[in-house]
Amino acid sequence: MKIIILGTAWPYRGGLATFNERLARQFQDEGHEVMVWTFTLQYPSFLFPGKTQYTSDPAPEGLHIERRLNACNPFNWLRVARALRRLQPDMLICCYWMAFFAPLYGTICRLVKRNHHTRCVALVHNMFPHEKSVLDKLCAPYFVHSQDAFVALSESVVHDIHTLTSAPATSSPHPIYDHYGARLSKEEACAKLGLDATKQYMLFFGLVRAYKGLDLLLDAMGKIKETLPDVQLLIAGEFYEDEDKYRQQIAREELTDRVIIRNEFITDSELALYFGAADLIVQPYKSATQSGVTQVAFHFEKPILVTNVGGLGEIVHHEKMGYAVAPDGQEIAESIVDYFLHNRQAAFTKYLQKEKVRYSWDKLTAAFENIVKL
């Protein structure tokens, strides 16, 4: 097939860009003709909470990426739609994660489908965002009704889609990010990060936002500090909200010497260091659909503690490869104590090694190919 993916990609940074690039590469490896059309303007700067939207990494080799989309310019949407209509892709994949992009995608797809050839299939990361806005009710239906079918990464998102449409929708689990290289030993990773390799580390990784529950994890840290004196928390990711409120909580819980904060965007080249140093990955989310962090943990074969929200519990099998618990500081603390006091790492890692083979990229591309035939 001729496939065009609309969504974020290089030179933009972050998990969604990484996802789209890896998906494009999989389709390409299977013999399809693939292009990724990304943004000339993704967000206006005043709407972006981070330090920069762009990566300093070089362009990925072997992918056809063009900067075409302006999320704020309707005249651009018309030009893009005309170009796509002429190209006649067999499948147009719109990568959707928030209602801000619904007018862009909804307009383009309605116009492109006038060629009576292209099938529009939405790749939905979140149907409804973790941080609600008035745009959800106003714009999401406009996007949804422009699509022929939907692929989500968890059953909870399929349920959300079906509150808006009866169009075909399927789920395929978030595949494993498998391009970050080999595991590093804990000693090597700690040496490069300036950490004490004799300590045990929990890793909270990724952008820090309210829904990700870092406050719940700090609450749990306060409860375990006497029981597990050698366990430390490593927070690695850029803060998209006030860092000071977390530092105040750290001080209240008397955790200053137990918490290490690296408030910066972690590049792909640095990622293996943080996962190499970690003994346990912790995702104490208050709401979720699915998470790329979980799949990075799979790649590096690191046990995971998640809260049982959204689709996270579908992936992490409780007390086999980690824990899926309520978003509650006490339950999180009890699982952390169980993990470290009973030395669960070896057993959980062995189970995880067997389970990870289920999350391959060819399963996701097959979901697209199957649903486009309906």
URTA-V698942 format. One record per residue. OMEGA is omega in degrees with one decimal (none if undefined). NEAR is the number of other C-alpha atoms within 8 Angstrom. D_LAST is the distance of its C-alpha to the last C-alpha in whole Angstrom. Layout:
OMEGA;NEAR;D_LAST  OMEGA;NEAR;D_LAST
This chain:
166.7;7;16  -174.2;9;18  173.0;13;17  178.9;12;19  174.8;14;20  179.9;11;22  -176.4;13;24  179.3;13;27  178.6;15;28  14.4;12;32  176.0;8;35  -175.6;10;33  170.4;12;34  -173.6;6;32  -179.3;7;30  176.8;9;27  178.0;13;28  -179.3;10;28  -176.5;8;25  179.2;14;23  -179.6;12;26  176.7;8;25  178.4;10;21  -179.1;13;22  179.0;9;24  176.9;11;22  -178.7;12;19  179.5;10;22  -180.0;7;24  173.8;6;21  179.3;6;21  172.9;10;19  -169.8;9;21  169.8;12;21  172.2;12;23  174.7;16;24  -178.0;14;25  -167.5;14;27  160.4;13;30  172.6;8;33  -179.5;9;34  173.4;10;32  165.0;8;34  -174.4;7;38  -175.7;5;40  176.9;5;42  -175.8;6;38  -173.3;8;38  -175.1;7;40  -177.4;8;40  177.3;4;43  176.9;4;41  -167.4;8;37  176.2;8;38  174.1;8;38  179.7;5;41  176.9;4;39  178.9;4;39  178.2;6;35  -177.6;7;33  172.3;4;34  178.0;4;31  177.3;10;29  -178.7;7;28  176.9;10;29  176.3;8;30  -171.6;8;31  -166.1;9;30  171.1;13;29  -172.7;11;31  -173.1;11;30  -172.5;8;33  -179.1;7;33  177.8;8;31  175.1;6;33  -179.3;9;31  179.7;13;28  179.0;11;28  179.2;8;29  -179.0;11;26  178.8;12;24  -179.6;10;26  180.0;8;26  -179.6;10;22  178.3;14;21  -178.6;7;24  179.3;6;23  173.2;9;19  175.5;13;17  179.6;10;14  175.8;13;13  -176.7;13;15  177.0;12;16  -178.6;12;18  -168.9;13;20  176.7;13;21  176.6;11;24  -172.0;11;26  177.9;11;26  -176.7;7;29  -178.4;10;26  178.8;13;24  177.8;10;26  -175.9;11;25  -177.2;10;21  179.7;14;21  -178.6;12;23  -176.0;12;22  178.5;12;18  -178.5;9;19  -178.2;11;21  -174.6;12;19  174.5;12;16  176.4;8;19  177.9;9;19  179.2;5;16  -172.7;9;14  172.8;13;14  -179.5;10;11  -178.9;14;12  -179.3;15;11  167.5;12;14  -171.2;11;16  173.9;13;18  174.5;12;21  172.3;10;23  175.8;12;22  -173.0;10;25  176.6;10;28  179.7;7;31  -170.1;5;33  174.5;7;32  -179.6;5;33  -179.1;6;33  -176.0;9;30  -178.5;12;28  -175.6;7;28  -168.3;8;28  -175.3;12;26  179.1;12;23  179.2;9;21  177.3;11;22  -174.2;13;20  -174.8;10;17  173.7;9;17  -173.1;11;16  176.8;12;13  -177.9;10;9  -174.4;12;9  169.5;14;11  177.4;15;13  -177.0;14;16  175.7;13;19  179.4;15;20  179.7;10;19  177.9;9;22  174.3;14;20  177.2;13;17  179.1;8;19  178.8;10;20  -175.9;10;17  169.3;10;17  -177.4;6;20  -174.8;8;19  173.8;8;16  179.1;5;13  -179.7;8;10  177.9;9;8  179.0;12;10  176.1;11;11  173.1;11;15  -172.9;11;16  176.0;9;20  179.9;12;22  -179.8;9;23  170.5;13;27  -170.2;9;29  -174.5;7;30  -177.5;4;32  177.4;9;35  -175.0;6;37  174.3;6;39  171.6;7;41  173.9;9;44  179.3;8;47  -178.2;10;48  -179.4;8;52  -179.1;8;50  -179.6;14;48  179.3;14;51  -177.9;10;53  178.7;8;51  -178.1;8;50  -179.4;6;54  178.2;7;53  -175.3;7;55  177.8;10;54  177.8;4;56  174.8;8;54  -171.6;10;50  164.8;12;48  -178.1;13;45  167.4;15;42  -169.6;12;41  173.6;11;39  -179.9;10;37  -178.3;9;37  177.6;11;40  -172.2;9;38  -174.7;7;39  -177.9;10;36  165.2;11;37  177.8;13;40  177.8;11;42  177.4;8;45  180.0;11;44  177.1;12;44  174.4;11;48  178.5;11;48  178.1;12;48  177.9;10;50  -177.8;10;53  -175.2;9;52  -169.2;12;52  178.9;10;55  -177.3;6;58  -175.8;6;56  -173.5;10;54  -177.9;7;57  -180.0;6;55  178.5;11;52  179.0;11;51  177.3;11;48  178.7;12;46  -175.6;12;45  179.4;15;43  -178.4;13;41  179.1;13;42  175.1;12;43  172.5;9;41  -172.2;8;43  178.0;7;47  -172.5;7;48  -178.7;6;51  176.9;7;50  177.1;9;49  176.4;8;52  177.4;8;54  177.2;10;52  179.6;12;53  180.0;9;57  -178.4;7;57  -178.9;9;55  -176.9;8;58  -173.1;12;55  -178.8;7;56  -177.9;6;57  -175.8;8;54  178.8;11;51  -177.7;9;51  171.6;7;49  -176.7;9;47  179.7;9;46  175.8;8;44  -177.7;9;41  -178.2;10;40  179.6;6;39  -177.2;7;37  -179.9;6;41  -169.6;8;42  -178.4;10;39  179.9;15;40  -176.3;12;44  178.3;12;43  175.7;11;41  -179.1;13;43  -170.4;13;46  170.8;13;44  -178.9;11;45  174.8;11;42  -177.4;14;39  177.2;11;39  -173.9;12;36  -171.1;14;38  174.4;13;35  172.4;10;36  -177.7;9;32  166.1;12;29  170.9;14;25  -176.9;11;26  174.6;9;28  179.3;10;28  178.8;8;32  -177.2;8;31  172.4;12;29  177.0;11;32  175.4;13;34  -177.9;13;32  -178.1;11;33  175.0;11;37  178.9;9;37  175.6;14;38  -169.2;15;38  168.7;14;37  176.4;15;38  169.2;15;35  -172.8;15;35  178.5;11;33  179.5;13;31  -178.7;11;27  -175.9;13;25  179.9;15;28  176.1;13;29  -172.0;7;26  -173.5;7;27  -178.7;13;31  -171.4;11;32  177.3;10;35  173.8;8;39  175.0;10;37  -176.6;14;36  -176.1;13;37  170.4;14;37  -171.0;14;35  177.3;12;38  176.6;9;38  -173.0;14;39  -176.4;8;42  -178.7;10;45  179.8;9;47  176.8;10;44  -179.8;14;43  -178.6;13;47  179.3;8;47  177.5;10;44  179.2;9;46  179.1;11;49  -176.3;9;47  -174.0;10;46  -178.8;10;49  -176.4;7;51  174.0;6;50  -176.1;7;49  -169.0;9;45  -175.6;10;44  -178.4;7;44  179.9;9;42  -179.9;13;40  179.9;12;39  178.1;8;39  -178.2;10;36  179.2;14;34  178.3;10;35  -173.9;7;33  -171.7;7;30  -177.7;10;29  179.8;7;28  -169.4;5;25  -178.7;10;24  -176.9;9;23  179.8;10;21  175.9;7;19  178.5;9;17  179.0;12;16  176.6;11;15  177.8;8;13  176.9;12;11  -176.7;10;10  -179.4;8;9  -174.2;8;7  179.9;12;5  179.4;10;6  -175.8;5;4  none;5;0
